């Protein structure tokens, strides 16, 4: 009988600094609009080969970050030890997606092709902009910034790991 594999960890952000003297930390979310983290949530703090399960005691938005406090972290010294950790959740704890939604992590590595069949490269990262997220597509020594908007995205095929776009005029032109 083989052991059941543990669910995969998904990084939601990283601890970038401490905040105050009572154990709060500053967390930069990879997707600032994510609502996965909440008080009482079980998370895993990961650094290199170490993983530390924790419970979120409190969180609050502050400018472009989240201020978070974890159970057992009640001093600046304890908080300093967490700087550099990724804040992760188990894949099974992620909220379900609607039919038209996709997680950022599932977009990364997808091949981007135009409706005319030109392969632009693969999605390397996603930049949240507040209005429309932008995919950074790299390939053939070039970089393209592709907005994830209905006027551009024609097909998203999860099984084939492929995003088909109809470029707006000037979208693929090199910058001046």
Helices and strands as residue ranges (DSSP letters): E 9-19, E 24-29, E 42-47, E 50-62, E 65-70, H 76-80, E 86-90, G 91-93, H 104-107, E 111-114, E 119-127, E 134-139, E 142-147, E 153-157, E 162-165
